[in-house]
């Protein structure tokens, strides 16, 4: 069953593993030369990031191949 989760400190490591796998399998589809792990970890802790959320699709314990969905949270 597919579940949607907000990218946060609890699942950022799964997201990083997914990015590394995607970079290996389809580097031509990536928009960056490398995965900035420290930058991504810092972003999920940034208060500004709390206003904009990245959603991830999981099936079981694994992140599924699908584009990130972005949603702006309303105050």
C-alpha positions in Angstrom: 0.0 0.0 0.0 1.3 3.4 -1.0 1.7 6.0 1.8 2.7 9.6 1.6 5.0 11.1 4.2 6.4 14.6 4.7 10.2 14.8 4.3 11.6 15.3 7.7 14.4 14.2 10.1 12.7 10.8 10.6 12.9 9.8 6.9 15.6 11.9 5.4 18.1 9.0 5.4 15.7 6.9 3.3 15.4 9.9 0.9 19.2 10.2 0.7 19.5 6.5 -0.2 16.8 6.9 -2.8 18.7 9.9 -4.4 22.0 7.9 -4.5 20.2 5.0 -6.1 18.5 7.3 -8.7 21.9 9.0 -9.4 23.4 5.6 -10.1 20.5 4.2 -12.2 19.6 7.3 -14.2 22.2 10.0 -13.8 20.9 11.7 -17.0 17.6 12.3 -15.2 19.1 14.1 -12.2 19.4 17.9 -12.1 22.5 17.9 -9.8 26.0 16.5 -10.2 26.0 15.0 -6.7 23.7 14.5 -3.7 24.3 17.2 -1.1 23.6 15.1 2.0 24.6 17.8 4.5 22.6 20.5 2.7 19.5 18.3 2.6 19.8 17.4 6.3 20.2 21.1 7.1 17.2 22.0 5.0 14.8 19.7 6.8 15.8 21.4 10.1 15.5 25.0 8.7 12.5 26.9 10.1 11.8 28.4 6.6 11.5 24.8 5.2 8.5 24.3 7.6 6.5 26.6 5.3 7.2 24.5 2.2 7.0 20.7 2.4 8.3 17.9 0.2 6.2 14.8 0.2 7.6 11.3 -0.4 5.8 8.2 -1.6 6.6 5.0 0.2 5.5 1.5 -0.4 6.4 -0.7 2.5 9.7 0.5 3.9 11.0 1.7 0.5 10.7 5.1 -1.1 9.0 4.7 -4.5 10.1 6.2 -7.8 8.0 9.2 -8.3 8.7 12.9 -8.5 8.5 14.9 -5.2 5.3 16.6 -4.7 5.6 20.1 -3.3 2.9 21.7 -1.2 2.8 25.1 0.4 1.4 25.0 3.9 -1.0 27.7 4.9 -0.5 29.4 8.3 
